[in-house]
Amino acid sequence: MKISVFGLGYVGCVTTACLAQDGHHVTGVDVNEQKVNLLRSGRSPISEPGLDDLLTSLIPTGRLNATLDSEAAIRDSDITLICVGTPSNHNGQINLEFIENVCGEIGDALKSKNSYHVVVVRSTVLPGTVHEKLIPILEEHSHKQAGVDFGVCMNPEFLREGSAIKDYYHPGYIVIGEIDQQSGAVIEQMYEKVSAPITHTQIPVAESTKYVSNAYHALKIVFANEIGNLCKAHGIDGQEVMEIFCQDTHLNISKNYLKPGFAFGGSCLPKDVRALTYRAKERDVIVPVLNAIIQSNKLHIERAIDMIESSGKHKIGVLGLSFKQSTDDVRESPTVTLVETLLGRGYEVAIFDEYVDPAKIIGANRAFLERELPHIASHMRPTVETVVQEVEVVVIANGSDAFRSVSYLMREDQILIDLLGLAKCNHQEKGEYEGICW
């Protein structure tokens, strides 16, 4: 393929070299003449292990070039990758000046080009940026329509400085956000030499994936450091603790608990997080991330309550009272807090949970329910159908399989609020559907 790469920083240089190594004809484009001259001579403008040797080996092949002439680069290529920087302003807002300028140049060049061209954003931009800011610039300058006259994709990079070449050839996945299937197919073909699972999705989803990845990486570092500090305050080796922690790839280092849905509860997580943060306070260890966990969880419960109240309806059906499916444990269940709040604000609430029978639960579980919802028995219903028949809003509050098909029971005038995503795929065009995080 014939590819032009705009921006010869870390991402642009590595991408240019690796694409040329894969057999494509690649032209790097930059406004910095020194970077262009270095790349032309087979030398890297940046310090990255293995990049100088790779560039040197590519010069004799004729597949690698660099230029200051953006119009010529686009005229002589079929794909343009945008790899310019998107730095922060002083207030933390993303600075789009460079990428907007590049889009203007690309659009100007596309104006006089008759063949199909795909513009690919690899720069890190917030969700909505491509559709709301970059595509309008491309269309305005080219006098053409994206998705009709030229293609657009968002292809976030996951390259780490110091191991960028290795990361390019061995990524966890390749994400292609596409304006249409034709655009995405071209970019998939571009990566035919890279062995990795490829996900085609919408452009805003691809934009989000990059930020989610980096935020999670940052969170992991801070979490590990806070745990390390707390361990050291007890004379414990925090690195050893986290080494053992990471051996559990079933729950700890896995996709478990990473699906957006309702808040956590139960007899373990709230209690143990509170105990850990209290101990940190006793030992004068500052742990802002750990301290934020309980507060963030409370805010998520409030978000669910706000969704219900925003419906403007008064009769509410709640499916699932325990903190998760297949158990009768209601201790610190977020649904108990939700129901308690709604009742306190004057709503009529009907509840079904196949595992929770107030007459049968015992011990601490019973004591908690009697303390938080002393009249719970009068709100319980025998079946899902009974709940749906008498309410205006149905709330799925835990992951029981019995709730997956609830939308089939609903009327046109009812609202389904899904806090787990159980009815996301099964929802029928009957009534209104809303998910808490989707």
Secondary structure as a PSIPRED ss2 file (coil, helix, strand):
# PSIPRED VFORMAT (PSIPRED V4.0)

   1 M C   1.000  0.000  0.000
   2 K E   0.000  0.000  1.000
   3 I E   0.000  0.000  1.000
   4 S E   0.000  0.000  1.000
   5 V E   0.000  0.000  1.000
   6 F E   0.000  0.000  1.000
   7 G C   1.000  0.000  0.000
   8 L C   1.000  0.000  0.000
   9 G C   1.000  0.000  0.000
  10 Y H   0.000  1.000  0.000
  11 V H   0.000  1.000  0.000
  12 G H   0.000  1.000  0.000
  13 C H   0.000  1.000  0.000
  14 V H   0.000  1.000  0.000
  15 T H   0.000  1.000  0.000
  16 T H   0.000  1.000  0.000
  17 A H   0.000  1.000  0.000
  18 C H   0.000  1.000  0.000
  19 L H   0.000  1.000  0.000
  20 A H   0.000  1.000  0.000
  21 Q H   0.000  1.000  0.000
  22 D C   1.000  0.000  0.000
  23 G C   1.000  0.000  0.000
  24 H C   1.000  0.000  0.000
  25 H E   0.000  0.000  1.000
  26 V E   0.000  0.000  1.000
  27 T E   0.000  0.000  1.000
  28 G E   0.000  0.000  1.000
  29 V E   0.000  0.000  1.000
  30 D C   1.000  0.000  0.000
  31 V C   1.000  0.000  0.000
  32 N C   1.000  0.000  0.000
  33 E H   0.000  1.000  0.000
  34 Q H   0.000  1.000  0.000
  35 K H   0.000  1.000  0.000
  36 V H   0.000  1.000  0.000
  37 N H   0.000  1.000  0.000
  38 L H   0.000  1.000  0.000
  39 L H   0.000  1.000  0.000
  40 R H   0.000  1.000  0.000
  41 S C   1.000  0.000  0.000
  42 G C   1.000  0.000  0.000
  43 R C   1.000  0.000  0.000
  44 S C   1.000  0.000  0.000
  45 P C   1.000  0.000  0.000
  46 I C   1.000  0.000  0.000
  47 S C   1.000  0.000  0.000
  48 E C   1.000  0.000  0.000
  49 P C   1.000  0.000  0.000
  50 G C   1.000  0.000  0.000
  51 L H   0.000  1.000  0.000
  52 D H   0.000  1.000  0.000
  53 D H   0.000  1.000  0.000
  54 L H   0.000  1.000  0.000
  55 L H   0.000  1.000  0.000
  56 T H   0.000  1.000  0.000
  57 S H   0.000  1.000  0.000
  58 L H   0.000  1.000  0.000
  59 I H   0.000  1.000  0.000
  60 P H   0.000  1.000  0.000
  61 T H   0.000  1.000  0.000
  62 G C   1.000  0.000  0.000
  63 R C   1.000  0.000  0.000
  64 L E   0.000  0.000  1.000
  65 N E   0.000  0.000  1.000
  66 A E   0.000  0.000  1.000
  67 T E   0.000  0.000  1.000
  68 L C   1.000  0.000  0.000
  69 D C   1.000  0.000  0.000
  70 S H   0.000  1.000  0.000
  71 E H   0.000  1.000  0.000
  72 A H   0.000  1.000  0.000
  73 A H   0.000  1.000  0.000
  74 I H   0.000  1.000  0.000
  75 R H   0.000  1.000  0.000
  76 D C   1.000  0.000  0.000
  77 S C   1.000  0.000  0.000
  78 D C   1.000  0.000  0.000
  79 I E   0.000  0.000  1.000
  80 T E   0.000  0.000  1.000
  81 L E   0.000  0.000  1.000
  82 I E   0.000  0.000  1.000
  83 C C   1.000  0.000  0.000
  84 V C   1.000  0.000  0.000
  85 G C   1.000  0.000  0.000
  86 T C   1.000  0.000  0.000
  87 P C   1.000  0.000  0.000
  88 S E   0.000  0.000  1.000
  89 N C   1.000  0.000  0.000
  90 H C   1.000  0.000  0.000
  91 N C   1.000  0.000  0.000
  92 G C   1.000  0.000  0.000
  93 Q C   1.000  0.000  0.000
  94 I E   0.000  0.000  1.000
  95 N C   1.000  0.000  0.000
  96 L C   1.000  0.000  0.000
  97 E H   0.000  1.000  0.000
  98 F H   0.000  1.000  0.000
  99 I H   0.000  1.000  0.000
 100 E H   0.000  1.000  0.000
 101 N H   0.000  1.000  0.000
 102 V H   0.000  1.000  0.000
 103 C H   0.000  1.000  0.000
 104 G H   0.000  1.000  0.000
 105 E H   0.000  1.000  0.000
 106 I H   0.000  1.000  0.000
 107 G H   0.000  1.000  0.000
 108 D H   0.000  1.000  0.000
 109 A H   0.000  1.000  0.000
 110 L H   0.000  1.000  0.000
 111 K H   0.000  1.000  0.000
 112 S C   1.000  0.000  0.000
 113 K C   1.000  0.000  0.000
 114 N C   1.000  0.000  0.000
 115 S C   1.000  0.000  0.000
 116 Y C   1.000  0.000  0.000
 117 H C   1.000  0.000  0.000
 118 V E   0.000  0.000  1.000
 119 V E   0.000  0.000  1.000
 120 V E   0.000  0.000  1.000
 121 V E   0.000  0.000  1.000
 122 R C   1.000  0.000  0.000
 123 S C   1.000  0.000  0.000
 124 T C   1.000  0.000  0.000
 125 V C   1.000  0.000  0.000
 126 L C   1.000  0.000  0.000
 127 P C   1.000  0.000  0.000
 128 G C   1.000  0.000  0.000
 129 T H   0.000  1.000  0.000
 130 V H   0.000  1.000  0.000
 131 H H   0.000  1.000  0.000
 132 E H   0.000  1.000  0.000
 133 K H   0.000  1.000  0.000
 134 L H   0.000  1.000  0.000
 135 I H   0.000  1.000  0.000
 136 P H   0.000  1.000  0.000
 137 I H   0.000  1.000  0.000
 138 L H   0.000  1.000  0.000
 139 E H   0.000  1.000  0.000
 140 E H   0.000  1.000  0.000
 141 H H   0.000  1.000  0.000
 142 S H   0.000  1.000  0.000
 143 H C   1.000  0.000  0.000
 144 K C   1.000  0.000  0.000
 145 Q C   1.000  0.000  0.000
 146 A E   0.000  0.000  1.000
 147 G C   1.000  0.000  0.000
 148 V C   1.000  0.000  0.000
 149 D C   1.000  0.000  0.000
 150 F E   0.000  0.000  1.000
 151 G E   0.000  0.000  1.000
 152 V E   0.000  0.000  1.000
 153 C E   0.000  0.000  1.000
 154 M E   0.000  0.000  1.000
 155 N C   1.000  0.000  0.000
 156 P C   1.000  0.000  0.000
 157 E C   1.000  0.000  0.000
 158 F C   1.000  0.000  0.000
 159 L C   1.000  0.000  0.000
 160 R C   1.000  0.000  0.000
 161 E C   1.000  0.000  0.000
 162 G C   1.000  0.000  0.000
 163 S C   1.000  0.000  0.000
 164 A H   0.000  1.000  0.000
 165 I H   0.000  1.000  0.000
 166 K H   0.000  1.000  0.000
 167 D H   0.000  1.000  0.000
 168 Y H   0.000  1.000  0.000
 169 Y H   0.000  1.000  0.000
 170 H C   1.000  0.000  0.000
 171 P C   1.000  0.000  0.000
 172 G C   1.000  0.000  0.000
 173 Y C   1.000  0.000  0.000
 174 I E   0.000  0.000  1.000
 175 V E   0.000  0.000  1.000
 176 I E   0.000  0.000  1.000
 177 G E   0.000  0.000  1.000
 178 E E   0.000  0.000  1.000
 179 I C   1.000  0.000  0.000
 180 D C   1.000  0.000  0.000
 181 Q H   0.000  1.000  0.000
 182 Q H   0.000  1.000  0.000
 183 S H   0.000  1.000  0.000
 184 G H   0.000  1.000  0.000
 185 A H   0.000  1.000  0.000
 186 V H   0.000  1.000  0.000
 187 I H   0.000  1.000  0.000
 188 E H   0.000  1.000  0.000
 189 Q H   0.000  1.000  0.000
 190 M H   0.000  1.000  0.000
 191 Y C   1.000  0.000  0.000
 192 E C   1.000  0.000  0.000
 193 K C   1.000  0.000  0.000
 194 V C   1.000  0.000  0.000
 195 S C   1.000  0.000  0.000
 196 A C   1.000  0.000  0.000
 197 P C   1.000  0.000  0.000
 198 I E   0.000  0.000  1.000
 199 T E   0.000  0.000  1.000
 200 H E   0.000  0.000  1.000
 201 T E   0.000  0.000  1.000
 202 Q C   1.000  0.000  0.000
 203 I H   0.000  1.000  0.000
 204 P H   0.000  1.000  0.000
 205 V H   0.000  1.000  0.000
 206 A H   0.000  1.000  0.000
 207 E H   0.000  1.000  0.000
 208 S H   0.000  1.000  0.000
 209 T H   0.000  1.000  0.000
 210 K H   0.000  1.000  0.000
 211 Y H   0.000  1.000  0.000
 212 V H   0.000  1.000  0.000
 213 S H   0.000  1.000  0.000
 214 N H   0.000  1.000  0.000
 215 A H   0.000  1.000  0.000
 216 Y H   0.000  1.000  0.000
 217 H H   0.000  1.000  0.000
 218 A H   0.000  1.000  0.000
 219 L H   0.000  1.000  0.000
 220 K H   0.000  1.000  0.000
 221 I H   0.000  1.000  0.000
 222 V H   0.000  1.000  0.000
 223 F H   0.000  1.000  0.000
 224 A H   0.000  1.000  0.000
 225 N H   0.000  1.000  0.000
 226 E H   0.000  1.000  0.000
 227 I H   0.000  1.000  0.000
 228 G H   0.000  1.000  0.000
 229 N H   0.000  1.000  0.000
 230 L H   0.000  1.000  0.000
 231 C H   0.000  1.000  0.000
 232 K H   0.000  1.000  0.000
 233 A C   1.000  0.000  0.000
 234 H C   1.000  0.000  0.000
 235 G C   1.000  0.000  0.000
 236 I C   1.000  0.000  0.000
 237 D C   1.000  0.000  0.000
 238 G H   0.000  1.000  0.000
 239 Q H   0.000  1.000  0.000
 240 E H   0.000  1.000  0.000
 241 V H   0.000  1.000  0.000
 242 M H   0.000  1.000  0.000
 243 E H   0.000  1.000  0.000
 244 I H   0.000  1.000  0.000
 245 F H   0.000  1.000  0.000
 246 C C   1.000  0.000  0.000
 247 Q C   1.000  0.000  0.000
 248 D C   1.000  0.000  0.000
 249 T C   1.000  0.000  0.000
 250 H C   1.000  0.000  0.000
 251 L C   1.000  0.000  0.000
 252 N C   1.000  0.000  0.000
 253 I C   1.000  0.000  0.000
 254 S C   1.000  0.000  0.000
 255 K C   1.000  0.000  0.000
 256 N C   1.000  0.000  0.000
 257 Y C   1.000  0.000  0.000
 258 L C   1.000  0.000  0.000
 259 K C   1.000  0.000  0.000
 260 P C   1.000  0.000  0.000
 261 G C   1.000  0.000  0.000
 262 F C   1.000  0.000  0.000
 263 A C   1.000  0.000  0.000
 264 F C   1.000  0.000  0.000
 265 G C   1.000  0.000  0.000
 266 G C   1.000  0.000  0.000
 267 S C   1.000  0.000  0.000
 268 C C   1.000  0.000  0.000
 269 L H   0.000  1.000  0.000
 270 P H   0.000  1.000  0.000
 271 K H   0.000  1.000  0.000
 272 D H   0.000  1.000  0.000
 273 V H   0.000  1.000  0.000
 274 R H   0.000  1.000  0.000
 275 A H   0.000  1.000  0.000
 276 L H   0.000  1.000  0.000
 277 T H   0.000  1.000  0.000
 278 Y H   0.000  1.000  0.000
 279 R H   0.000  1.000  0.000
 280 A H   0.000  1.000  0.000
 281 K H   0.000  1.000  0.000
 282 E H   0.000  1.000  0.000
 283 R C   1.000  0.000  0.000
 284 D C   1.000  0.000  0.000
 285 V C   1.000  0.000  0.000
 286 I C   1.000  0.000  0.000
 287 V C   1.000  0.000  0.000
 288 P H   0.000  1.000  0.000
 289 V H   0.000  1.000  0.000
 290 L H   0.000  1.000  0.000
 291 N H   0.000  1.000  0.000
 292 A H   0.000  1.000  0.000
 293 I H   0.000  1.000  0.000
 294 I H   0.000  1.000  0.000
 295 Q H   0.000  1.000  0.000
 296 S H   0.000  1.000  0.000
 297 N H   0.000  1.000  0.000
 298 K H   0.000  1.000  0.000
 299 L H   0.000  1.000  0.000
 300 H H   0.000  1.000  0.000
 301 I H   0.000  1.000  0.000
 302 E H   0.000  1.000  0.000
 303 R H   0.000  1.000  0.000
 304 A H   0.000  1.000  0.000
 305 I H   0.000  1.000  0.000
 306 D H   0.000  1.000  0.000
 307 M H   0.000  1.000  0.000
 308 I H   0.000  1.000  0.000
 309 E H   0.000  1.000  0.000
 310 S H   0.000  1.000  0.000
 311 S C   1.000  0.000  0.000
 312 G C   1.000  0.000  0.000
 313 K C   1.000  0.000  0.000
 314 H C   1.000  0.000  0.000
 315 K E   0.000  0.000  1.000
 316 I E   0.000  0.000  1.000
 317 G E   0.000  0.000  1.000
 318 V E   0.000  0.000  1.000
 319 L E   0.000  0.000  1.000
 320 G C   1.000  0.000  0.000
 321 L C   1.000  0.000  0.000
 322 S C   1.000  0.000  0.000
 323 F C   1.000  0.000  0.000
 324 K C   1.000  0.000  0.000
 325 Q C   1.000  0.000  0.000
 326 S C   1.000  0.000  0.000
 327 T C   1.000  0.000  0.000
 328 D C   1.000  0.000  0.000
 329 D C   1.000  0.000  0.000
 330 V C   1.000  0.000  0.000
 331 R C   1.000  0.000  0.000
 332 E C   1.000  0.000  0.000
 333 S C   1.000  0.000  0.000
 334 P H   0.000  1.000  0.000
 335 T H   0.000  1.000  0.000
 336 V H   0.000  1.000  0.000
 337 T H   0.000  1.000  0.000
 338 L H   0.000  1.000  0.000
 339 V H   0.000  1.000  0.000
 340 E H   0.000  1.000  0.000
 341 T H   0.000  1.000  0.000
 342 L H   0.000  1.000  0.000
 343 L H   0.000  1.000  0.000
 344 G H   0.000  1.000  0.000
 345 R C   1.000  0.000  0.000
 346 G C   1.000  0.000  0.000
 347 Y C   1.000  0.000  0.000
 348 E E   0.000  0.000  1.000
 349 V E   0.000  0.000  1.000
 350 A E   0.000  0.000  1.000
 351 I E   0.000  0.000  1.000
 352 F E   0.000  0.000  1.000
 353 D C   1.000  0.000  0.000
 354 E C   1.000  0.000  0.000
 355 Y C   1.000  0.000  0.000
 356 V C   1.000  0.000  0.000
 357 D C   1.000  0.000  0.000
 358 P C   1.000  0.000  0.000
 359 A C   1.000  0.000  0.000
 360 K C   1.000  0.000  0.000
 361 I C   1.000  0.000  0.000
 362 I C   1.000  0.000  0.000
 363 G H   0.000  1.000  0.000
 364 A H   0.000  1.000  0.000
 365 N H   0.000  1.000  0.000
 366 R H   0.000  1.000  0.000
 367 A H   0.000  1.000  0.000
 368 F H   0.000  1.000  0.000
 369 L H   0.000  1.000  0.000
 370 E H   0.000  1.000  0.000
 371 R H   0.000  1.000  0.000
 372 E H   0.000  1.000  0.000
 373 L C   1.000  0.000  0.000
 374 P C   1.000  0.000  0.000
 375 H C   1.000  0.000  0.000
 376 I H   0.000  1.000  0.000
 377 A H   0.000  1.000  0.000
 378 S H   0.000  1.000  0.000
 379 H H   0.000  1.000  0.000
 380 M E   0.000  0.000  1.000
 381 R C   1.000  0.000  0.000
 382 P C   1.000  0.000  0.000
 383 T C   1.000  0.000  0.000
 384 V H   0.000  1.000  0.000
 385 E H   0.000  1.000  0.000
 386 T H   0.000  1.000  0.000
 387 V H   0.000  1.000  0.000
 388 V H   0.000  1.000  0.000
 389 Q H   0.000  1.000  0.000
 390 E H   0.000  1.000  0.000
 391 V C   1.000  0.000  0.000
 392 E C   1.000  0.000  0.000
 393 V E   0.000  0.000  1.000
 394 V E   0.000  0.000  1.000
 395 V E   0.000  0.000  1.000
 396 I E   0.000  0.000  1.000
 397 A C   1.000  0.000  0.000
 398 N C   1.000  0.000  0.000
 399 G C   1.000  0.000  0.000
 400 S C   1.000  0.000  0.000
 401 D H   0.000  1.000  0.000
 402 A H   0.000  1.000  0.000
 403 F H   0.000  1.000  0.000
 404 R C   1.000  0.000  0.000
 405 S C   1.000  0.000  0.000
 406 V H   0.000  1.000  0.000
 407 S H   0.000  1.000  0.000
 408 Y H   0.000  1.000  0.000
 409 L H   0.000  1.000  0.000
 410 M C   1.000  0.000  0.000
 411 R C   1.000  0.000  0.000
 412 E C   1.000  0.000  0.000
 413 D C   1.000  0.000  0.000
 414 Q C   1.000  0.000  0.000
 415 I E   0.000  0.000  1.000
 416 L E   0.000  0.000  1.000
 417 I E   0.000  0.000  1.000
 418 D E   0.000  0.000  1.000
 419 L C   1.000  0.000  0.000
 420 L C   1.000  0.000  0.000
 421 G C   1.000  0.000  0.000
 422 L C   1.000  0.000  0.000
 423 A C   1.000  0.000  0.000
 424 K C   1.000  0.000  0.000
 425 C C   1.000  0.000  0.000
 426 N C   1.000  0.000  0.000
 427 H C   1.000  0.000  0.000
 428 Q C   1.000  0.000  0.000
 429 E C   1.000  0.000  0.000
 430 K C   1.000  0.000  0.000
 431 G C   1.000  0.000  0.000
 432 E E   0.000  0.000  1.000
 433 Y E   0.000  0.000  1.000
 434 E E   0.000  0.000  1.000
 435 G E   0.000  0.000  1.000
 436 I C   1.000  0.000  0.000
 437 C C   1.000  0.000  0.000
 438 W C   1.000  0.000  0.000
